[in-house]
């Protein structure tokens, strides 16, 4: 019974928050709703017995949302002073989101530790869910896994190139000048008479 209630609650919150990601006009609210969506999907994975996928979803995608939001702020050239001035108005909304996430974690934890979530993803044998997942990922789908990593690397380099700005008055390192230095250009020999300092 507790598993069914948790499932319907998590599914409703996931669908509602996913709709609000698109419907919300404020980008900060959209990011908050996206985080709620990821947490709800992670809770559904835990109810199915796929703990690794749930933790992966929370650790990777919630962190990626923060990085994505950072890149969007950098690319849109948002005024940070104005953004910091309106920070306190988001505190009540953030508190509500935190309460929803806490309630979801309590319900999923209660359903998981009562033993009602006999994993839908368990297999016969002694190997755990994580071991089976690793075997499939790194044997049958190793090529696609490495190709996805290459695509993400190219996307990261592209985002860095797009957000890189040339600034005037910034001292930069010139490798060719450093490597091409000689003894004559690097040091200067000065003959100082006794009793006199460097003028």
Phi, psi and omega in degrees: 000315180295325178294319180294317178297316180297319180297310182295323178293314180295320179295318179296316180295320180296316181291316181295316181290326176296322176294321181288337175300319181278324187279336184287138180273335181276125181295330179293318177295322178298319179295319178299315179295326178294321177295319177298321178299315179296318179296320179294318177296323177296321176298322177294322176297320179295320178297331178276352180092007179262075184294322182297316179296325179294313179294323177297319180297318181289311186289318185277308189283322177294321174294322180293328177298318179297318179293319178298317179297323177297316179295322178297318178297320180292319184286327180277353180056053180286142179288114183291330179295315179293325179294321180288330180293327181265018184292321185292337181286344178269354182297314178299319179295318177296325178294319178296316178298318179297321178295320178297316179296321179295318178296320178296317181295321179295316181294316180293319178297320179295318180291327182286316186279346174283350177085007181284339182270066173295114196305130174288340183259013178281153182237161176285144182116182184270346184284142181277175179299318182294319179294318177297318180297317179296321179297314181293318185292318186263005174242296184287324185243030182295319181297314181293326178296315179291324178295321177295321176297321178294319178297318178295324177295316178297320179295321179294317178296319178297319179294322179293318180295320181292327183267358181284130181237141176274124180246139178278149177080012180256127180283128183241160180273129177248105186294320183295322178291323180293318181289326183275009179290142175244177180294326182290323181273343185272322183233160178229123180272125182237131179263110183255132179287155181295135179089359181241145177268182179281122182265000000 
